[in-house]
Amino acid sequence: MPLEHLHEQAHPRQPKRSFVQYRLDRPGFITPIGHHLSTALRYTCLIRSISSAGAVLSINRTLTLPENFYLEIQGIRDGIPCTEFKRDGDEMVVRFNMFLDADFLKVVLGRPADLQDA
């Protein structure tokens, strides 16, 4: 067996991450991480666009948030840990604390996730 085939078997292929911002315009919720990791409050937002690395949100410009929080996308059960990157008026750019899985991003975008890579 040639070495290149052995190398391919030892390292399974990971789906490519998309750092392209996809237009989403979907409601979401921001849950601040408080003292002792409490999550008592929840604020609404509009998720304008999303990628594997982060998102652009429309929020109330008077809302004061901690640097770290969870972002929940309406219709998706799991919260995504985020860090505020930049804020200008009612627009906030956030980075996800870990890259989103390509299949999860497809679900968020309303596209069917591949059951198995060919």
C-alpha positions in Angstrom: 0.0 0.0 0.0 1.5 3.4 -1.0 2.3 5.8 1.8 0.0 8.5 0.5 -3.0 6.2 0.9 -2.0 5.3 4.4 -1.7 9.0 5.2 -5.2 9.7 3.9 -6.6 7.0 6.1 -4.8 8.2 9.2 -6.2 11.8 8.9 -9.9 11.8 8.2 -11.1 14.7 6.0 -12.7 17.6 7.9 -15.4 19.6 6.1 -14.2 23.0 5.0 -15.2 25.9 7.2 -16.8 28.8 5.5 -15.6 32.2 6.6 -17.9 33.8 4.1 -20.6 35.8 5.7 -24.0 34.4 4.7 -27.1 36.7 4.9 -29.4 35.3 7.6 -31.8 38.1 8.9 -33.2 35.8 11.6 -34.2 36.6 15.1 -32.0 35.6 18.0 -31.4 36.0 21.7 -28.4 37.2 23.6 -27.8 35.7 27.0 -25.1 37.5 29.0 -22.8 35.4 31.1 -23.0 36.9 34.6 -21.4 36.3 38.0 -20.6 32.6 38.6 -21.7 31.9 34.9 -25.3 32.8 35.7 -27.6 33.4 32.7 -30.6 35.1 34.2 -31.3 37.8 31.5 -32.1 37.4 27.8 -32.3 40.1 25.1 -33.6 39.9 21.6 -31.5 40.7 18.5 -31.5 40.2 14.8 -28.8 38.1 13.3 -27.9 39.9 10.0 -25.2 37.5 8.8 -23.3 34.5 10.0 -20.1 32.5 9.2 -18.2 29.7 10.9 -16.2 32.3 12.8 -18.7 34.9 13.8 -21.8 37.0 13.1 -23.2 40.5 12.6 -26.0 41.4 15.0 -28.5 44.2 15.2 -29.2 45.1 18.8 -30.6 47.9 20.9 -27.9 50.6 20.9 -28.5 51.4 24.6 -28.0 47.8 25.7 -24.9 47.3 27.8 -23.5 43.8 27.5 -20.5 42.0 29.0 -17.7 41.1 26.6 -18.8 37.4 26.6 -22.3 36.0 26.1 -24.3 33.2 24.4 -26.1 33.8 21.1 -29.2 31.7 20.5 -30.6 31.5 17.0 -34.4 31.2 17.0 -35.3 27.6 16.2 -31.9 26.2 17.2 -31.7 24.8 20.7 -28.0 25.3 21.5 -26.4 28.6 22.5 -23.2 29.7 20.8 -20.5 31.2 23.1 -19.5 34.6 21.7 -17.1 37.5 22.3 -17.9 41.0 21.2 -15.4 42.1 18.5 -16.7 45.5 17.4 -19.7 47.6 18.0 -21.0 50.7 16.1 -24.4 52.0 17.1 -27.0 49.3 16.8 -24.6 46.9 14.9 -22.3 44.5 16.7 -19.8 42.1 15.2 -19.1 39.0 17.3 -16.6 36.2 17.1 -17.6 32.7 18.1 -15.4 31.2 20.8 -15.1 28.1 18.6 -15.7 27.7 14.9 -19.1 26.4 13.9 -19.2 23.0 12.4 -20.0 23.1 8.6 -23.1 20.9 9.0 -24.4 23.0 11.9 -23.9 26.1 9.7 -25.9 24.5 7.0 -28.7 23.7 9.4 -28.7 27.4 10.6 -28.9 28.5 6.9 -31.8 26.1 6.2 -29.7 23.9 3.9 -29.7 20.2 4.1 -26.6 18.8 5.9 -24.7 16.1 4.0 -25.2 12.7 5.6 -21.8 11.6 4.5 -19.0 13.1 2.4 -18.5 11.4 -0.9 
